[in-house]
Amino acid sequence: MIMVKLVDYNPEWEQRFFIEKKRMIDVIGDKVSGIEHIGSTSIKGMPAKPIIDILVGISDVADAFQLIEPFSTIQYEYVHKPELIDRRFFRKGEWGRGTCHVHVCEYHSKEWKEKIWFRDYLSEHPPEAKQYAMVKRTLAVQYAQDRALYSKSKEPFIQAVIEKARIRYEQ
């Protein structure tokens, strides 16, 4: 079982993202359409597991296998997750102690948009970001020994924010 350990927001997370983004661009060049910092570490003031989540957009998710070799040269490991249909997953660091997670999906797909919308909506709506922080802290205590259940329990809040964001950003 993987523990849930949240830490206070760290402004160095943004710089860590930019370092990783540069490393990715150096090894994959023009094979991607976009690279974005997502997840809680991308939202100023948000407590988070200290793992940098990175969204990589490509033209066809079926081509994600072409990233396995170049990403391996910068210490990213492809992790097969059969439950992920519209994206692929890479991890930097040991299982349960990763420092970066990379989510590869089709650029401007539903998967891409929802991850960006969630980040942007909470960044633009501090009261809702504060509410999400409270939800995360509560669940981190409740499910301290079960990271999968912690993540699953956040889903209703996340989906509610995505629906609000969809209304705002799809106009």
N, C-alpha and C positions, 0 to 999 in steps of 0.2 A: 504494500500500500504506500502511496506517495503522500507525504504530508503537505498541508496547506500552510504556508507561511507568508503573510502579507507584510510588506514594509512600507513606510511612508514614502511619498513621492520623492524622487531623486532627480534633480535637474540634469545630472550627468547622463541620464537615459537617452536624451535627445542626441547628445554627442556620440554615444555608443551606437545609436542607430545610423548616424551619418558615416561612421567608420565602417560599419558592416555594409552599408549601401555601396560605398566606394569599392570595397573589396569584391562585392558581387559584380559590379559593373566591370571591374578589371578582368574578371574571369568569364563573364557571359556576354559582355558587350551589348550588341544590338539584338540579342535573342529575346529581350523582354521589352514590354511596352511601358511599364511603370513599376516603381518600387516605392512603397509607402510604409510609414511607421503607423502601426495600429495597436489596438488593445489598450489596456489601462496605463501602460508606461508612456503612451503617447498623449495622455490627457493631463495637463498641468494640475498638480495638487491631488491626483488620484492615488490612493494606496494600491499596491500591486504586488504580485509575485514578481521578484526581480528578474523577469525574463522579457527580453525585447521581442515583440511580435512584429514580423515584417511581412507585408503583403507584396507578392510579386505577380504582376500581370503579364500573361502571354497570350498569343493569338488563339491557341488551341490547347486546352488542358492535356490532351493526349500527347502533346510534345514535351511534357514535363520531364519525361525520362531523359531527355537531352541535357538536362541540368544536373543530373546525378554526378557525372564525372567532374565537370568544372567546380561544382559546389564542394565535392569531396576534397579538392585541393585547398579549400579554405575552411576545412574542418566541419563541414555540414554533412550530416548523414540522412539519406532518404529513409523515411519510416513508412512502411506500407500500412495504411489504415483503410481496410475495405469499406468501412462505414462512410468514408469521404468520397462522395460521387463527383462533386463539382470542383474539388480542389485536391492538391497533393501536399504532403507535409514533409518538412526537413527539420532536423534538430541539430543544434550545435551544443556539445557538452554531453555528459553522461545521462543515461536514462534517469529521470527523476531529479536531475541536477543541471538541466540544460540552461544555457545562458541566452540563447536565441531560438525562436521558433519561426520558421518560414512557411507561409501559406501561399501556395502557387495556384492561381486560378486564371480563368480567362478575363482579360482586361475589359472592363466595363460590363461584365456579367452581373447577374443578380448577386452572386457571392461577393464580387469586388465592391459593388455599390453599397451593399448593406454594411460591410465592414468600415468603409469610409464614412458612410452616413452616421453610424453609431459614434465613431470618434468625433466627427464634426459637431453633431447635435449636442453631445455632452460638453464639448469644449465651448459651445456657444450658449449653453443653458446651465449656469453654475448651480442653481437649486436642484436640478435633476441629477447633476454630477454628484452633488453632496448626498442626495438620496441613494444613488448607486453605491457610493463609498460606504454608507451605513449598511446597505444590503450585503456588500462584500465582507465587511468586518463581522457582521452577525453570522453569516454562513461560514466564514473561516473558523470561527470558534465552534460552531455547531458541527462542522464536518472537518475538523482539524486533521483527522486521520484518513480522510477519504477525498482525495482531490477530484476524482471523477464525479462523485456526488455533489461536491461543492460547485463544480462547473455546471452540472446539469441543473442544479437548484437556482442558478442565476438566470437561466434561460427565459423564464416568463418576464422578468424585468427587461432583459436585453431585447426581447421581441417587441415589447410595448414601446421601447424607445425607437426601435427601427421603424415601427409603424408610424409614429409621430414624425420621424425624419423623412419617411417616404412621402408623406403629405407635404412637408416643407420643401424638399429638394426636387420632387418630380414635377413641380409646377412649370 
